[in-house]
Amino acid sequence: MRLIDLSFFVNENYIPNINGTSDVNDAISQGVDRFINIYEIEFLKILFGETFYDELIAGIENNEALYLSIKSKLVDEENKISPIVNYIYCRYVQSQTANGEQNENPNFFNQQRFIISWNRMVGLNFAFANWFQSLDVELTTDDSINTNEFDGLFTTVNSYI
């Protein structure tokens, strides 16, 4: 189950050529789709750990109020805002840069947009964490949370990583 889709890649998370009917558009949208499949799960597991991630997905699928509320705080479907999208966008930019694609399409890679997107994610993560703490929910935790990765979700950047 995915919480976001291609329609979220707008504003600071805009990816050129993601929409359209050409072979290039199809290739780009399929590539971003793969990133959503991989990095949405990665983000949620870093944020919550494996055990609560599994509970969250099951709770959303079963339309349980608590988990739907958590989803609605993480994913603003109307405005297409989510820290998950910012995280995926930054991972995508990193991969395209590593593959040298910013040289082929110089308009694609914009270091400032990466920084803005990452830092926006951090702000959204703090807002979510404050809201989540106010719920006074007992979080089922496990040892799968990597504290360095978790802390990274709450650390702003001022240069490209």
N, CA, C and O of each residue as an XYZ file, in Angstrom:
644
protein
N       0.847     -1.181      0.000
C       0.000      0.000      0.000
C       0.887      1.237      0.000
O       1.767      1.388      0.848
N       0.644      2.113     -0.955
C       1.411      3.358     -1.026
C       0.563      4.510     -0.513
O      -0.652      4.543     -0.708
N       1.230      5.461      0.150
C       0.535      6.624      0.690
C       0.578      7.806     -0.278
O      -0.258      8.706     -0.200
N       1.548      7.804     -1.184
C       1.671      8.898     -2.149
C       1.749      8.322     -3.561
O       1.904      7.116     -3.755
N       1.636      9.227     -4.546
C       1.753      8.827     -5.946
C       2.473      9.931     -6.722
O       2.954     10.900     -6.135
N       2.541      9.777     -8.022
C       3.271     10.726     -8.865
C       2.721     12.148     -8.791
O       3.457     13.106     -9.028
N       1.448     12.294     -8.470
C       0.843     13.634     -8.449
C       1.421     14.531     -7.357
O       1.187     15.739     -7.378
N       2.162     13.979     -6.414
C       2.747     14.756     -5.321
C       4.036     15.483     -5.737
O       4.520     16.337     -4.994
N       4.588     15.165     -6.890
C       5.877     15.745     -7.278
C       5.669     17.080     -7.980
O       5.820     17.203     -9.196
N       5.316     18.074     -7.170
C       5.054     19.440     -7.611
C       5.840     20.396     -6.713
O       6.437     19.984     -5.719
N       5.828     21.665     -7.077
C       6.483     22.721     -6.290
C       7.958     22.403     -6.072
O       8.671     22.151     -7.044
N       8.438     22.407     -4.831
C       9.870     22.180     -4.615
C      10.281     20.748     -4.952
O      11.473     20.451     -5.030
N       9.319     19.867     -5.151
C       9.605     18.471     -5.474
C       9.305     18.133     -6.936
O       9.121     16.969     -7.291
N       9.258     19.163     -7.773
C       8.930     18.970     -9.186
C      10.012     18.161     -9.899
O      11.204     18.438     -9.769
N       9.576     17.170    -10.644
C      10.481     16.387    -11.479
C      10.041     16.576    -12.927
O       8.920     16.213    -13.282
N      10.909     17.140    -13.768
C      10.541     17.377    -15.166
C      10.193     16.075    -15.896
O      10.744     15.014    -15.602
N       9.281     16.181    -16.840
C       8.920     15.086    -17.741
C       8.291     13.883    -17.048
O       8.320     12.773    -17.580
N       7.724     14.096    -15.868
C       7.095     12.991    -15.158
C       5.718     12.659    -15.737
O       5.225     11.539    -15.597
N       5.110     13.643    -16.384
C       3.798     13.450    -16.991
C       3.916     13.553    -18.500
O       4.787     14.252    -19.017
N       3.055     12.872    -19.188
C       3.041     12.922    -20.641
C       2.899     11.533    -21.212
O       2.730     10.555    -20.485
N       2.971     11.464    -22.525
C       2.723     10.185    -23.185
C       3.907      9.670    -23.988
O       3.802      8.625    -24.631
N       5.013     10.365    -23.969
C       6.172      9.911    -24.748
C       6.897      8.784    -24.015
O       6.645      8.527    -22.838
N       7.790      8.127    -24.724
C       8.602      7.074    -24.115
C       9.466      7.635    -22.997
O       9.684      6.969    -21.984
N       9.961      8.860    -23.174
C      10.775      9.509    -22.141
C       9.935      9.739    -20.891
O      10.375      9.443    -19.780
N       8.722     10.267    -21.072
C       7.834     10.488    -19.929
C       7.531      9.179    -19.203
O       7.535      9.121    -17.974
N       7.270      8.132    -19.983
C       6.980      6.828    -19.380
C       8.174      6.322    -18.573
O       8.008      5.819    -17.462
N       9.364      6.454    -19.126
C      10.564      5.977    -18.434
C      10.787      6.743    -17.132
O      11.120      6.150    -16.106
N      10.603      8.051    -17.179
C      10.805      8.856    -15.975
C       9.743      8.527    -14.933
O      10.073      8.342    -13.761
N       8.487      8.451    -15.331
C       7.435      8.152    -14.354
C       7.604      6.752    -13.775
O       7.342      6.551    -12.589
N       8.032      5.781    -14.573
C       8.286      4.437    -14.050
C       9.449      4.443    -13.064
O       9.419      3.747    -12.049
N      10.472      5.237    -13.374
C      11.602      5.349    -12.449
C      11.194      5.974    -11.126
O      11.597      5.502    -10.063
N      10.392      7.038    -11.186
C       9.929      7.674     -9.953
C       8.999      6.728     -9.191
O       9.025      6.685     -7.961
N       8.185      5.976     -9.918
C       7.324      4.968     -9.278
C       8.163      3.972     -8.467
O       7.810      3.623     -7.341
N       9.267      3.525     -9.051
C      10.154      2.594     -8.325
C      10.702      3.259     -7.065
O      10.804      2.628     -6.012
N      11.050      4.529     -7.183
C      11.553      5.250     -6.009
C      10.480      5.355     -4.927
O      10.780      5.213     -3.742
N       9.250      5.598     -5.322
C       8.158      5.648     -4.341
C       8.055      4.299     -3.638
O       7.948      4.242     -2.413
N       8.085      3.212     -4.410
C       7.965      1.876     -3.824
C       9.071      1.577     -2.815
O       8.829      0.930     -1.797
N      10.255      2.038     -3.094
C      11.403      1.766     -2.208
C      11.469      2.750     -1.041
O      11.534      2.345      0.119
N      11.452      4.051     -1.361
C      11.804      5.045     -0.359
C      10.644      5.498      0.522
O      10.881      6.060      1.591
N       9.410      5.273      0.112
C       8.305      5.527      1.039
C       8.407      4.566      2.220
O       8.267      4.974      3.373
N       8.646      3.306      1.934
C       8.797      2.309      2.992
C      10.014      2.634      3.842
O       9.951      2.573      5.070
N      11.131      2.983      3.192
C      12.346      3.315      3.942
C      12.094      4.474      4.903
O      12.466      4.406      6.074
N      11.457      5.541      4.402
C      11.178      6.701      5.239
C      10.334      6.303      6.455
O      10.667      6.656      7.586
N       9.259      5.580      6.223
C       8.349      5.206      7.314
C       9.021      4.280      8.324
O       8.770      4.385      9.525
N       9.868      3.379      7.846
C      10.574      2.483      8.774
C      11.637      3.229      9.575
O      11.878      2.903     10.737
N      12.275      4.230      8.962
C      13.217      5.059      9.726
C      12.460      5.843     10.784
O      12.923      5.967     11.917
N      11.306      6.371     10.423
C      10.528      7.201     11.339
C       9.917      6.387     12.473
O       9.945      6.821     13.625
N       9.369      5.219     12.167
C       8.594      4.448     13.151
C       9.220      3.135     13.597
O       8.845      2.605     14.643
N      10.156      2.600     12.836
C      10.646      1.252     13.093
C       9.765      0.236     12.373
O       8.644      0.544     11.967
N      10.286     -0.972     12.222
C       9.583     -2.015     11.461
C       8.246     -2.387     12.074
O       7.251     -2.508     11.359
N       8.206     -2.568     13.378
C       6.989     -3.061     14.029
C       5.838     -2.078     13.890
O       4.738     -2.464     13.493
N       6.078     -0.802     14.214
C       4.989      0.158     14.108
C       4.651      0.436     12.649
O       3.496      0.712     12.325
N       5.641      0.367     11.768
C       5.355      0.509     10.334
C       4.317     -0.539      9.916
O       3.328     -0.212      9.261
N       4.550     -1.792     10.299
C       3.604     -2.856      9.950
C       2.224     -2.585     10.545
O       1.209     -2.805      9.883
N       2.181     -2.112     11.784
C       0.904     -1.772     12.420
C       0.212     -0.622     11.682
O      -1.001     -0.651     11.476
N       0.984      0.380     11.291
C       0.436      1.536     10.587
C      -0.217      1.120      9.272
O      -1.357      1.498      8.999
N       0.486      0.358      8.470
C      -0.050     -0.060      7.175
C      -1.288     -0.923      7.366
O      -2.286     -0.733      6.671
N      -1.237     -1.862      8.293
C      -2.412     -2.714      8.556
C      -3.581     -1.872      9.059
O      -4.723     -2.086      8.652
N      -3.301     -0.922      9.936
C      -4.352     -0.058     10.465
C      -4.995      0.811      9.400
O      -6.207      1.024      9.418
N      -4.194      1.314      8.474
C      -4.736      2.115      7.367
C      -5.604      1.227      6.473
O      -6.708      1.611      6.089
N      -5.098      0.047      6.150
C      -5.855     -0.871      5.290
C      -7.176     -1.288      5.937
O      -8.155     -1.551      5.238
N      -7.204     -1.348      7.273
C      -8.418     -1.737      8.011
C      -9.266     -0.538      8.417
O     -10.230     -0.687      9.168
N      -8.915      0.653      7.925
C      -9.655      1.888      8.205
C      -9.802      2.178      9.700
O     -10.855      2.631     10.148
N      -8.744      1.915     10.464
C      -8.756      2.212     11.895
C      -8.456      3.693     12.099
O      -7.526      4.237     11.505
N      -9.248      4.329     12.938
C      -9.222      5.786     13.097
C      -7.836      6.323     13.441
O      -7.393      7.291     12.821
N      -7.145      5.736     14.396
C      -5.831      6.234     14.804
C      -4.873      6.262     13.619
O      -4.190      7.260     13.391
N      -4.822      5.171     12.869
C      -3.864      5.062     11.772
C      -4.251      5.950     10.590
O      -3.380      6.473      9.895
N      -5.536      6.119     10.364
C      -5.978      7.051      9.322
C      -5.633      8.486      9.706
O      -5.315      9.309      8.848
N      -5.701      8.775     11.001
C      -5.329     10.102     11.488
C      -3.830     10.343     11.298
O      -3.416     11.427     10.886
N      -3.032      9.339     11.595
C      -1.585      9.449     11.393
C      -1.294      9.676      9.909
O      -0.490     10.537      9.552
N      -1.950      8.902      9.053
C      -1.757      9.073      7.606
C      -2.120     10.490      7.173
O      -1.394     11.110      6.396
N      -3.246     11.003      7.675
C      -3.681     12.336      7.242
C      -2.726     13.430      7.710
O      -2.638     14.481      7.075
N      -2.010     13.201      8.808
C      -1.010     14.178      9.259
C       0.280     14.066      8.462
O       1.001     15.051      8.304
N       0.574     12.873      7.960
C       1.781     12.679      7.158
C       1.568     13.022      5.687
O       2.511     13.412      4.997
N       0.335     12.879      5.204
C       0.058     13.029      3.778
C      -1.138     13.958      3.597
O      -2.274     13.583      3.886
N      -0.875     15.168      3.118
C      -1.934     16.120      2.795
C      -2.264     15.929      1.320
O      -1.605     16.488      0.443
N      -3.295     15.130      1.065
C      -3.638     14.776     -0.316
C      -4.165     15.966     -1.110
O      -3.948     16.046     -2.319
N      -4.841     16.873     -0.456
C      -5.403     18.027     -1.155
C      -4.320     18.964     -1.677
O      -4.374     19.405     -2.825
N      -3.337     19.265     -0.832
C      -2.274     20.203     -1.204
C      -1.016     19.521     -1.727
O      -0.052     20.188     -2.101
N      -1.028     18.196     -1.753
C       0.108     17.402     -2.256
C       1.382     17.700     -1.475
O       2.438     17.968     -2.048
N       1.252     17.646     -0.141
C       2.380     17.916      0.747
C       2.582     16.704      1.648
O       1.627     16.177      2.219
N       3.828     16.269      1.769
C       4.172     15.171      2.663
C       5.686     15.128      2.822
O       6.415     15.312      1.847
N       6.165     14.887      4.036
C       7.616     14.726      4.185
C       8.121     13.501      3.425
O       9.297     13.427      3.068
N       7.236     12.552      3.181
C       7.613     11.364      2.412
C       8.024     11.771      1.001
O       9.015     11.265      0.474
N       7.276     12.673      0.391
C       7.578     13.133     -0.966
C       8.912     13.859     -0.991
O       9.727     13.641     -1.886
N       9.134     14.724     -0.008
C      10.408     15.447      0.042
C      11.574     14.464      0.152
O      12.601     14.635     -0.504
N      11.409     13.440      0.982
C      12.453     12.434      1.163
C      12.722     11.702     -0.151
O      13.874     11.537     -0.552
N      11.655     11.265     -0.814
C      11.805     10.546     -2.083
C      12.428     11.454     -3.139
O      13.307     11.023     -3.886
N      11.985     12.693     -3.205
C      12.535     13.645     -4.170
C      14.055     13.772     -3.981
O      14.812     13.715     -4.950
N      14.485     13.943     -2.744
C      15.923     14.105     -2.482
C      16.696     12.845     -2.854
O      17.801     12.936     -3.388
N      16.134     11.680     -2.581
C      16.782     10.426     -2.985
C      16.872     10.338     -4.509
O      17.881      9.893     -5.056
N      15.817     10.761     -5.176
C      15.805     10.732     -6.644
C      16.868     11.673     -7.194
O      17.618     11.296     -8.094
N      16.942     12.876     -6.673
C      17.951     13.838     -7.134
C      19.351     13.272     -6.910
O      20.215     13.383     -7.780
N      19.574     12.670     -5.753
C      20.888     12.083     -5.486
C      21.231     11.006     -6.509
O      22.362     10.940     -6.991
N      20.260     10.167     -6.838
C      20.532      9.086     -7.795
C      20.795      9.635     -9.188
O      21.663      9.122     -9.895
N      20.070     10.658     -9.595
C      20.270     11.237    -10.926
C      21.622     11.922    -11.014
O      22.281     11.886    -12.053
N      22.026     12.540     -9.930
C      23.332     13.190     -9.893
C      24.435     12.145     -9.956
O      25.424     12.324    -10.666
N      24.267     11.050     -9.213
C      25.256      9.976     -9.221
C      25.366      9.343    -10.606
O      26.441      8.899    -11.008
N      24.246      9.305    -11.335
C      24.239      8.742    -12.677
C      24.706      9.734    -13.731
O      24.817      9.383    -14.905
N      24.976     10.956    -13.330
C      25.454     11.971    -14.254
C      24.367     12.639    -15.064
O      24.665     13.383    -15.999
N      23.113     12.392    -14.728
C      22.026     12.933    -15.537
C      21.902     14.443    -15.438
O      21.343     15.068    -16.339
N      22.406     15.048    -14.370
C      22.275     16.499    -14.317
C      23.126     17.146    -15.389
O      22.855     18.281    -15.783
N      24.153     16.455    -15.875
C      24.961     17.004    -16.958
C      24.210     16.957    -18.283
O      24.381     17.838    -19.126
N      23.375     15.929    -18.470
C      22.596     15.808    -19.695
C      21.410     16.770    -19.685
O      20.981     17.243    -20.737
N      20.893     17.050    -18.518
C      19.743     17.949    -18.392
C      20.056     18.920    -17.268
O      19.646     18.699    -16.128
N      20.779     19.999    -17.573
C      21.238     20.905    -16.521
C      20.103     21.574    -15.753
O      20.315     22.046    -14.636
N      18.901     21.624    -16.330
C      17.785     22.219    -15.606
C      17.252     21.306    -14.516
O      16.548     21.749    -13.608
N      17.598     20.006    -14.616
C      17.044     19.066    -13.649
C      17.639     19.273    -12.255
O      16.916     19.478    -11.280
N      18.948     19.216    -12.185
C      19.565     19.290    -10.867
C      19.727     20.736    -10.435
O      20.349     21.546    -11.122
N      19.172     21.028     -9.322
C      19.284     22.359     -8.765
C      19.577     22.183     -7.284
O      18.699     21.810     -6.506
N      20.791     22.448     -6.910
C      21.214     22.239     -5.523
C      20.311     22.981     -4.551
O      19.973     22.450     -3.493
N      19.925     24.181     -4.891
C      19.077     24.966     -3.993
C      17.732     24.295     -3.775
O      17.209     24.298     -2.661
N      17.165     23.716     -4.839
C      15.878     23.012     -4.694
C      16.016     21.789     -3.810
O      15.109     21.479     -3.038
N      17.147     21.084     -3.910
C      17.402     19.945     -3.029
C      17.400     20.398     -1.574
O      16.745     19.793     -0.726
N      18.134     21.460     -1.298
C      18.238     21.974      0.071
C      16.866     22.421      0.576
O      16.491     22.113      1.707
N      16.126     23.137     -0.250
C      14.788     23.591      0.146
C      13.888     22.395      0.436
O      13.167     22.389      1.434
N      13.926     21.393     -0.422
C      13.068     20.223     -0.245
C      13.438     19.455      1.019
O      12.557     19.075      1.791
N      14.732     19.222      1.239
C      15.161     18.488      2.437
C      14.762     19.254      3.702
O      14.210     18.676      4.639
N      15.040     20.538      3.718
C      14.741     21.322      4.911
C      13.240     21.444      5.142
O      12.794     21.515      6.288
N      12.467     21.469      4.081
C      10.999     21.456      4.224
C      10.557     20.144      4.857
O       9.669     20.128      5.709
N      11.182     19.039      4.437
C      10.886     17.742      5.034
C      11.161     17.767      6.538
O      10.353     17.281      7.330
N      12.287     18.326      6.919
C      12.645     18.395      8.340
C      11.572     19.166      9.112
O      11.143     18.729     10.180
N      11.140     20.304      8.580
C      10.085     21.076      9.231
C       8.789     20.286      9.357
O       8.135     20.319     10.399
N       8.425     19.585      8.304
C       7.214     18.757      8.345
C       7.365     17.619      9.349
O       6.406     17.258     10.031
N       8.566     17.053      9.438
C       8.811     15.976     10.407
C       8.654     16.478     11.841
O       8.068     15.796     12.681
N       9.180     17.676     12.118
C       9.021     18.237     13.460
C       7.556     18.495     13.783
O       7.098     18.191     14.885
N       6.822     19.051     12.832
C       5.392     19.305     13.052
C       4.657     17.990     13.314
O       3.805     17.916     14.199
N       4.988     16.960     12.546
C       4.353     15.666     12.753
C       4.729     15.091     14.115
O       3.867     14.592     14.838
N       6.012     15.159     14.467
C       6.469     14.596     15.746
C       5.782     15.288     16.918
O       5.378     14.627     17.875
N       5.647     16.602     16.856
C       4.954     17.325     17.927
C       3.499     16.882     18.026
O       2.992     16.663     19.126
N       2.834     16.752     16.902
C       1.451     16.292     16.889
C       1.351     14.865     17.431
O       0.481     14.561     18.247
N       2.254     13.993     16.967
C       2.225     12.585     17.362
C       2.436     12.431     18.867
O       1.771     11.620     19.512
N       3.363     13.211     19.423
C       3.617     13.149     20.868
C       2.395     13.579     21.660
O       2.163     13.077     22.760
N       1.621     14.486     21.126
C       0.431     14.963     21.833
C      -0.673     13.907     21.891
O      -1.608     14.029     22.683
N      -0.569     12.873     21.056
C      -1.581     11.813     21.055
C      -1.490     10.936     22.293
O      -2.476     10.320     22.698
N      -0.324     10.881     22.886
C      -0.095     10.020     24.044
C      -0.409      8.565     23.702
O      -1.033      7.840     24.476
N       0.046      8.165     22.510
C      -0.131      6.792     22.044
C       1.098      5.997     22.429
O       2.226      6.476     22.306
N       0.874      4.788     22.893
C       1.998      3.922     23.205
C       2.496      3.320     21.902
O       1.804      2.528     21.262
N       3.689      3.701     21.526
C       4.274      3.258     20.270
C       4.900      1.889     20.460
O       5.725      1.693     21.353
N       4.509      0.951     19.625
C       5.139     -0.363     19.641
C       6.486     -0.202     18.966
O       6.559      0.100     17.775
N       7.533     -0.401     19.714
C       8.868     -0.176     19.163
C       9.638     -1.478     19.099
O       9.250     -2.485     19.690
N      10.696     -1.434     18.397
C      11.609     -2.549     18.306
C      13.012     -1.985     18.152
O      13.210     -0.770     18.173
N      13.962     -2.858     18.001
C      15.349     -2.420     17.888
C      15.737     -2.046     16.463
O      16.912     -1.801     16.188
N      14.762     -1.999     15.552
C      15.102     -1.756     14.150
C      15.317     -0.282     13.824
O      15.761      0.036     12.720
N      15.017      0.621     14.746
C      15.205      2.046     14.464
C      16.689      2.378     14.566
O      17.304      2.195     15.617
N      17.253      2.862     13.476
C      18.632      3.299     13.443
C      18.637      4.764     13.872
O      18.133      5.623     13.148
N      19.197      5.050     15.033
C      19.102      6.408     15.573
C      19.804      7.434     14.694
O      19.374      8.587     14.641
N      20.875      7.045     14.000
C      21.543      7.991     13.098
C      20.640      8.364     11.927
O      20.545      9.535     11.559
N      19.975      7.364     11.340
C      19.049      7.641     10.244
C      17.860      8.445     10.741
O      17.421      9.382     10.075
N      17.335      8.085     11.908
C      16.199      8.801     12.490
C      16.558     10.263     12.716
O      15.808     11.157     12.325
N      17.703     10.508     13.344
C      18.148     11.883     13.589
C      18.324     12.659     12.287
O      18.085     13.866     12.245
N      18.739     11.971     11.227
C      18.915     12.613      9.932
C      17.623     13.192      9.385
O      17.649     14.192      8.668
N      16.491     12.578      9.713
C      15.198     13.085      9.258
C      14.840     14.408      9.932
O      13.908     15.093      9.508
N      15.585     14.766     10.986
C      15.315     15.987     11.747
C      16.489     16.962     11.702
O      16.591     17.860     12.537
N      17.369     16.779     10.725
C      18.564     17.615     10.605
C      18.526     18.378      9.287
O      18.488     17.780      8.212
N      18.538     19.713      9.381
C      18.544     20.517      8.163
C      19.928     20.488      7.506
O      20.929     20.135      8.130
N      19.949     20.869      6.240
C      21.216     20.920      5.497
C      21.360     22.306      4.897
O      20.373     23.004      4.664
N      22.601     22.693      4.650
C      22.830     23.955      3.957
C      23.692     23.763      2.726
O      24.127     24.723      2.090
N      23.930     22.486      2.399
C      24.632     22.161      1.157
C      24.137     20.805      0.689
O      23.516     20.060      1.446
N      24.422     20.494     -0.570
C      23.992     19.227     -1.151
C      24.697     18.073     -0.468
O      25.908     18.109     -0.250
N      23.914     17.034     -0.128
C      24.490     15.867      0.562
C      24.980     14.876     -0.456
O      25.500     13.822     -0.091
